[in-house]
Amino acid sequence: MMEQVNLYFSGKRAKLLEELKDFIRIPSVSTSPDFRKEMFRCAQHVAGLLHQAGLEHVKEFSAGGYPIVYGDWLYAPGCPTVLVYGHYDVQPAEPLELWQSPPFQPEIRDEKLFGRGASDNKGQIFLHIKTIEALLELTGRLPFNIKFCIEGEEEIGSPGLSPFLQANQDLLQADLAVISDTAMLGENQPAVCYALRGLLGVQIDVRGPATDLPSGSIYGGAVQNPIHALVHLLSSMRNDNGRIAVKGFYDEVLPVPEQERKALAGLPFRDSDLVKRLNAPELFGEEGYTTLERAWIRPTLEINGIHGGGEGGQTIIPSTAHAHVTCRLVPDQNPQVIFNRLAKHIQEHTPPGVEVTVTAEDPGHKPYMTPINHPAIRLAAEAYENVYGVPCHWIRAGGSIPVVETLADLFDIPVVLMGFGLPDGNVHGPNEYFSLQNFDKGFRTLCFYWLRLKDCL
Amino acid sequence: MMEQVNLYFSGKRAKLLEELKDFIRIPSVSTSPDFRKEMFRCAQHVAGLLHQAGLEHVKEFSAGGYPIVYGDWLYAPGCPTVLVYGHYDVQPAEPLELWQSPPFQPEIRDEKLFGRGASDNKGQIFLHIKTIEALLELTGRLPFNIKFCIEGEEEIGSPGLSPFLQANQDLLQADLAVISDTAMLGENQPAVCYALRGLLGVQIDVRGPATDLPSGSIYGGAVQNPIHALVHLLSSMRNDNGRIAVKGFYDEVLPVPEQERKALAGLPFRDSDLVKRLNAPELFGEEGYTTLERAWIRPTLEINGIHGGGEGGQTIIPSTAHAHVTCRLVPDQNPQVIFNRLAKHIQEHTPPGVEVTVTAEDPGHKPYMTPINHPAIRLAAEAYENVYGVPCHWIRAGGSIPVVETLADLFDIPVVLMGFGLPDGNVHGPNEYFSLQNFDKGFRTLCFYWLRLKDCL
């Protein structure tokens, strides 16, 4: 059967790439209202792709935000059901001047397809749709039922997804979820991801005098400067050795078994490669942990944005200052508990002369670990190994995929995280790309996976 | 003679206010290129005012930036020469929504003339021009020579002024400078200002990874976050008690005589009034000093602006982070010396994983003290007391007026700082106003001053 798949793919490759380019050409940036029209256009486009693949009940569900596109094939009664999740929205492309080719004019260079969303997540969800299309064309049927759920708000934290899933549990009910929204370990280093960190987003707003003041006059030195107060607060949250200094921050962090740390240490990953790739002066992180441990098994607190006062050479004391902070959480940290401790820390460390407001962005997301011994998850590794011809790695991811936690909570099903992106694929940055090697092998890996999946469920 | 002045003013008041409104209507914002045309229009307008006043050799000098408007009356040979300095440029008016009436549509409410520049500096330089016009009309002559130098770049640090003065020393040569660009102590509390703080502006740029990175993936926790590095650096510059923690920062600060501190303590100034006016939670400043001491006799280090990462809820580790810092300096601090110490502090406190660039904006400005016993300066107090009918206060100012240092350095002449603004006149903020009481009394105070000045030089 894989021979037929290979033949099919060889014949269609050029056309498929053109189709993927069309998908990428739609600037479906969910973070800015400027692209609202394009977002709806993209949802329609996704619905069209599902139709074309042979899926039924295709529908754009909308509950205020951007549509969630659904489609299914349910002609395997008595057989298990797979839920495929993906997202059609992309990160903003700015700063545009750093792109070698325009972000929404996809271009192939050096065996890479460049464009915003090429890897995250259009390229990968496209592979899912197209492999199902292929199997339906080649065999007229699937050995299982399948449901697609493709949302448009992943890059803004999936606010509408969890309510949608809860309100439509019967429709979405499945025995297994498969998601390709993670990265492999490197070029030709396929990897199944077995753990995601959780997420807590917090906005910190500092208010001082009612209006901006000149830093001379009788103000400079006599009133608290909200930026000073903010940097004092933020600085107090982390020690020089990279440890988070918020009381109780690590209280629920489960120790990672020595065996797992050994396995991580054995992965073909080198700090020097990362430094080079990032063009950063050097790496830095929590004392006592390796880079992969810092990124995968340890929680973090990062300041994502800070703003106060003018951008030029103004000599003011600003009225307000603002920061956005996110914590990446690991088992068994709970976003609400961590928020409370962070709020308490801020309350206790607020300098005189200002008022500080701390707001959690949403309930946050709990960290997630998948049952690594589930046959459907082992099968993912087998599929990779069969197509890539190298051993599959078992990795964690430092990020969060909000839907994973919801799916696991709601349906209590295993979630297979088999990504085809690359760590240096510039996801979220300029010059995002999808490696054509992974486009080709990803197609075959997924087909291999679908063809064997029935035996695992 | 003052009787004639009063009569003259009574007859002209309404017309003068209309003329001042016309001046304010020109949005001469020097900080933004959007107002470039208006800046040149305003310079022409000032030249017109000088002409109309009876001044000669009126000329708009331009050396790349916005014009410096000059005009003189030199028909008192053998008599001393006074240089009047002012500026026609104004601060940006944003945020516009906070203005009760549009910033460039001046409006009188509650005996106050509202409008951007009403106080800083259009209203005050207008008084200077109009008092000279009055005396020339009333008496046909002045008992001294006078030169006006009105620039258009004060709000952007007067970059062109010092070179202009140096290049035109003969033209500008004077025995005394008079400037009305400071505030009184309060409503009906006239004050001569005898000291200005100096200024050092510094830009701090932190660079980490070459591009913004997702805070998940394998980055979050594994690379230094430039915002963390920046808040760490900035936080290290000031202690919790408000002392600047840069080594050597206070080394050259001259102790202030106990007598002067007593005099400052005796001024009719209350912390509670300031808190109320600013609508700030409370005041804050260096331990061991009163509010006025903190603002006038002590140096400061203020963060005027900080920027890094996104403004929304992005979950990135930004590539760079930036801050603008200014130090207000007191005798005998030197901007260059303080810059070197600040740069050294930053170098010594830079955390691993980032590169930091520190740039001084320009040579900075030295602090200034005027010879308070000079008869022309004592006369300023006498003029205030005569017109306002209350004792004149002797105050310092927490800000800098770059030209003062240059004039004192270049011509070695005393500088009289007699302002008619109010501390709550919202200079640089929304709803700037010029009190009509000070418009009226300011006119008479200046006439009194001009009429007696000859005896003091």
Interface residues (C-beta under 8 A of the other chain):
Chain A: T31 L98 I156 G157 A183 R197 L199 G201 Q203 R207 G208 P209 A210 T211 D212 L213 P214 S215 G216 S217 I218 Y219 G220 G221 A222 V223 Q224 N225 I227 H228 L230 V231 H232 L234 S235 S236 R238 D240 G242 L274 L278 N279 A280 P281 E282 L283 F284 G285 E286 T291 L292 R294 A295 W296 R298 P299 T300 E302 I303 N304 G305 I306 H307 G308 G309 G310 E311 G312 G313 Q314 T315 I316 I317 P318 A321 A323 H324 T326 R328 P351 P352 G353 V354 E355 E361 A397 G398 G399 S400 P423 N426 V427 H428 G429 P430
Chain B: T31 L98 I156 G157 A183 R197 L199 G201 Q203 R207 G208 P209 A210 T211 D212 L213 P214 S215 G216 S217 I218 Y219 G220 G221 A222 V223 Q224 N225 I227 H228 L230 V231 H232 L234 S235 S236 R238 D240 G242 L274 L278 N279 A280 P281 E282 L283 F284 G285 E286 T291 L292 R294 A295 W296 R298 P299 T300 E302 I303 N304 G305 I306 H307 G308 G309 G310 E311 G312 G313 Q314 T315 I316 I317 P318 A321 A323 H324 T326 R328 P351 P352 G353 V354 E355 E361 A397 G398 G399 S400 P423 N426 V427 H428 G429 P430
